[in-house]
Amino acid sequence: MILQDSTQQRAFGILANKCNVCHAQRNRGRVFTEENMNSWTNDIYQQVFIEKRMPKGKKTKLTSQEYQDLLTWVSYTKTQNNGI
């Protein structure tokens, strides 16, 4: 589906450029790929939107548009996985 593809592509761009930079150095078990990113949806939601722990540091700060793009992807993915 086009919506899913573009939403996922934007989200992966954010994960690759803002999250993987640090994860590749400090948390290699959680480097995001296009293949595994959907399996991390709940954790990303918890860390970014609930606990506001990620991303760490000022170098990788997310813009409001990036937050919105991630939230759109998380919401869409959770909806698809739960069949709602």
C-alpha positions, 0 to 999 in steps of 0.5 A: 500500500502506498501510504504504508510504504511512504510512511515507513520510508519516512520513519526509516529515514529518521531511524537511520539518520537520527537513531542508528548513529548512536545505536551503532556505537552503543547498542548494536543489538538495536540497530534499525533496518527496514526489515526489523523496524516494525518489530520495534514499534512498541519499544520506539513508542515507549522510549520516544513518546511515553518516557521521552528518553530517546533520542539522547543528546542534542546532536540527534534532536528530532524536529517536530515533523520527525516526531509527527512522522514517527508517530504516524508510522507507529500508529499505522503499524500498531493499527495494522498489527492489531487489525483495528 
